[in-house]
Amino acid sequence: MKSTFSRCLVSGFVAAVFAGAAHAEELVVGIFGGSFADDSKTCHISSFEKKTGAKVSLKLGSSSQFAASIRATGGKSDFDMVYIDNSLAAQLKNERLLETIDKAKLANAAEISPRALDKDGQYVVFMTGATVIVYDTKQIKTPPSSWADLAKPEYDGRLAIGDISGTSGSQFLMALNRMKGGTLANMDAGFAAVKPIAKSSVTLYTQADQIVSLFERQEIAAAVWYPDRAGSAIDKGLPLAIVYPKEGAVGILPALVIPKGAKSPALALKYIDEVLSKEGQTCFAERKYAGPVNTQVKLSDKAAKIVPYKETFDNLWLPDPEVVAKSLPDWTKRWQREVAR
């Protein structure tokens, strides 16, 4: 009798465990790939899963790919939360494809810089990044100091720049345009400047981590890239250095959004809170070299030399995301006609 009871008890317990596992809530997150996703797992996802019992399912892609997916699903998104450039977040906001993020439900909201919170509550900036110049110290003996240096003959066939479908591509175009005296309303100078550089570049990359293998094989000596990606590559032994151009690097404010029709918006808010926490922000700043938006974070000397910080942060150019959002479709069409190969 005792044996039968014990077997029933054990069977019931096992069934309950499997039932709980089967009903564990899933959060589908669109995220940037490579070292970005790896460090997000370490700094945010692991602790989030432990605290909530939920399972995070990552779908890798770029900002433009996620924006296209959110538009295609028309308010019935396959994602619960997405990492995306703030200019594309502004586009989606204007198209009414985002859920409102209730700041009152974010426990860490009081510690977050006000500039990180969209005034309409449609997205939250979770880090500060930049588009900069990265070069191989073994191949380049005289470091570049200006965006203009990349047009010099010594970079022909040794440079990689981003396609306009990625943040670095559009920001390099804007930086050249601004340097040449243009405005966001008139990009002629930028297109004229970028065309010869693109023609002599090794590639117009579409995924940020493509650059790592190009540097590893010494197929390039320099790239218009990101300090966070470069910092991760330096940690793995690549002989790279980061230059914030004297005209000012272009600031990047990647954001978190909850698409319309997300299946688990409440769980997405908890995830956002984890990313914004002092612990999560400190970890990500030190591992991913992401400028923190949580005002309680103190950077190590090593991280402070890589992320936009103090002087380099003060010199960042932050283009108006609303203007960029409205203009980017036309710039993209022009890029395809005049620049893409």
ChimeraX attribute file (.defattr): number of C-alpha atoms within 10 A of each C-alpha:
attribute: neighborCount
match mode: 1-to-1
recipient: residues
	/A:1	6
	/A:2	7
	/A:3	8
	/A:4	9
	/A:5	10
	/A:6	11
	/A:7	12
	/A:8	12
	/A:9	12
	/A:10	12
	/A:11	12
	/A:12	12
	/A:13	12
	/A:14	12
	/A:15	12
	/A:16	12
	/A:17	12
	/A:18	12
	/A:19	11
	/A:20	12
	/A:21	13
	/A:22	9
	/A:23	10
	/A:24	13
	/A:25	16
	/A:26	16
	/A:27	22
	/A:28	20
	/A:29	21
	/A:30	25
	/A:31	22
	/A:32	23
	/A:33	17
	/A:34	15
	/A:35	17
	/A:36	20
	/A:37	18
	/A:38	14
	/A:39	18
	/A:40	20
	/A:41	16
	/A:42	14
	/A:43	23
	/A:44	22
	/A:45	23
	/A:46	13
	/A:47	15
	/A:48	22
	/A:49	17
	/A:50	10
	/A:51	11
	/A:52	13
	/A:53	14
	/A:54	17
	/A:55	17
	/A:56	17
	/A:57	15
	/A:58	19
	/A:59	15
	/A:60	16
	/A:61	16
	/A:62	21
	/A:63	24
	/A:64	16
	/A:65	15
	/A:66	22
	/A:67	20
	/A:68	13
	/A:69	14
	/A:70	22
	/A:71	18
	/A:72	11
	/A:73	15
	/A:74	14
	/A:75	16
	/A:76	15
	/A:77	20
	/A:78	17
	/A:79	27
	/A:80	24
	/A:81	29
	/A:82	26
	/A:83	25
	/A:84	27
	/A:85	23
	/A:86	26
	/A:87	24
	/A:88	24
	/A:89	30
	/A:90	23
	/A:91	20
	/A:92	22
	/A:93	20
	/A:94	14
	/A:95	11
	/A:96	16
	/A:97	24
	/A:98	25
	/A:99	19
	/A:100	17
	/A:101	23
	/A:102	14
	/A:103	15
	/A:104	9
	/A:105	12
	/A:106	17
	/A:107	15
	/A:108	17
	/A:109	18
	/A:110	12
	/A:111	15
	/A:112	20
	/A:113	15
	/A:114	15
	/A:115	11
	/A:116	19
	/A:117	19
	/A:118	16
	/A:119	10
	/A:120	10
	/A:121	15
	/A:122	24
	/A:123	28
	/A:124	27
	/A:125	26
	/A:126	25
	/A:127	22
	/A:128	22
	/A:129	25
	/A:130	29
	/A:131	26
	/A:132	24
	/A:133	26
	/A:134	24
	/A:135	24
	/A:136	20
	/A:137	16
	/A:138	11
	/A:139	15
	/A:140	15
	/A:141	9
	/A:142	7
	/A:143	17
	/A:144	20
	/A:145	14
	/A:146	18
	/A:147	21
	/A:148	15
	/A:149	13
	/A:150	22
	/A:151	18
	/A:152	10
	/A:153	11
	/A:154	12
	/A:155	20
	/A:156	18
	/A:157	17
	/A:158	20
	/A:159	25
	/A:160	27
	/A:161	24
	/A:162	25
	/A:163	23
	/A:164	24
	/A:165	20
	/A:166	19
	/A:167	26
	/A:168	24
	/A:169	21
	/A:170	19
	/A:171	25
	/A:172	25
	/A:173	24
	/A:174	23
	/A:175	26
	/A:176	21
	/A:177	22
	/A:178	18
	/A:179	18
	/A:180	16
	/A:181	12
	/A:182	16
	/A:183	15
	/A:184	15
	/A:185	9
	/A:186	12
	/A:187	19
	/A:188	13
	/A:189	18
	/A:190	22
	/A:191	19
	/A:192	16
	/A:193	17
	/A:194	23
	/A:195	16
	/A:196	13
	/A:197	21
	/A:198	22
	/A:199	15
	/A:200	16
	/A:201	22
	/A:202	19
	/A:203	21
	/A:204	20
	/A:205	21
	/A:206	18
	/A:207	16
	/A:208	20
	/A:209	18
	/A:210	13
	/A:211	24
	/A:212	17
	/A:213	12
	/A:214	19
	/A:215	20
	/A:216	15
	/A:217	9
	/A:218	14
	/A:219	15
	/A:220	24
	/A:221	23
	/A:222	29
	/A:223	27
	/A:224	23
	/A:225	26
	/A:226	22
	/A:227	26
	/A:228	28
	/A:229	20
	/A:230	27
	/A:231	25
	/A:232	18
	/A:233	20
	/A:234	14
	/A:235	11
	/A:236	9
	/A:237	9
	/A:238	17
	/A:239	16
	/A:240	20
	/A:241	18
	/A:242	25
	/A:243	21
	/A:244	24
	/A:245	21
	/A:246	12
	/A:247	17
	/A:248	22
	/A:249	26
	/A:250	23
	/A:251	20
	/A:252	25
	/A:253	22
	/A:254	24
	/A:255	25
	/A:256	27
	/A:257	31
	/A:258	28
	/A:259	31
	/A:260	24
	/A:261	19
	/A:262	20
	/A:263	19
	/A:264	16
	/A:265	20
	/A:266	14
	/A:267	18
	/A:268	23
	/A:269	22
	/A:270	17
	/A:271	23
	/A:272	22
	/A:273	21
	/A:274	22
	/A:275	25
	/A:276	26
	/A:277	22
	/A:278	21
	/A:279	16
	/A:280	22
	/A:281	27
	/A:282	25
	/A:283	22
	/A:284	23
	/A:285	27
	/A:286	24
	/A:287	21
	/A:288	26
	/A:289	29
	/A:290	27
	/A:291	28
	/A:292	29
	/A:293	26
	/A:294	25
	/A:295	13
	/A:296	15
	/A:297	18
	/A:298	15
	/A:299	18
	/A:300	11
	/A:301	9
	/A:302	11
	/A:303	20
	/A:304	18
	/A:305	16
	/A:306	25
	/A:307	26
	/A:308	26
	/A:309	18
	/A:310	10
	/A:311	8
	/A:312	20
	/A:313	19
	/A:314	10
	/A:315	18
	/A:316	21
	/A:317	17
	/A:318	14
	/A:319	16
	/A:320	11
	/A:321	17
	/A:322	16
	/A:323	14
	/A:324	21
	/A:325	17
	/A:326	15
	/A:327	14
	/A:328	17
	/A:329	12
	/A:330	9
	/A:331	17
	/A:332	17
	/A:333	13
	/A:334	13
	/A:335	20
	/A:336	12
	/A:337	10
	/A:338	13
	/A:339	20
	/A:340	15
	/A:341	10
